[in-house]
């Protein structure tokens, strides 16, 4: 449970999943820091270096409880299908406060599309921006829903993109908000209106 009445700095750390007590909050389950570090190492070996089965071998040692694995499995899948596993994994490391060293080389060429700490794969980000522009700027209803109907986003991605959609709708100027988002996500220059 999130502490109430806590200092802003501690609350901010709590929200990011970082604990000063040697455990890390991964989607509501506290996992000892050393286990998170072991998972990150195994995930790097498997998802970046291509050594299949590393995460399974780590789980076979018996240190991870069922709830821990239930929280980590969707993140493994997210990194696996991100299109750039090294960057997606590094973003998790930063979020959890376990990153060692600088960002992986080439990250500038793969600008992160991120919403509320959830990495959005570049392909999904581009399609979502295009659908959002059609729906919110050109008033072609149902474009975002049709995109999600194609099942190209997982549950977490859909949830954060739906919240983002609400924010953009309430911004008073969806076109400007979408253009700013496109720029921040590093998905091309110029106006999103080029997406017809």
Secondary structure, DSSP 8 states (H G I E B T S, - for coil): ---SS--HHHHHHHHHT--TTSEEEETTEEEEHHHHHHHHHHHIIIIIS--TTHHHHHHHTS-S-HHHHHHHHHHHHHHHTSS-HHHHHHHHHHHHT---SS--TTGGGG--EEETTEEE-HHHHHHHHHHHHHHHTS--TTHHHHHHHTT-S-HHHHHHHHHHHHHHHTTS-HHHHHHHHHHHTT--SS-GGG--
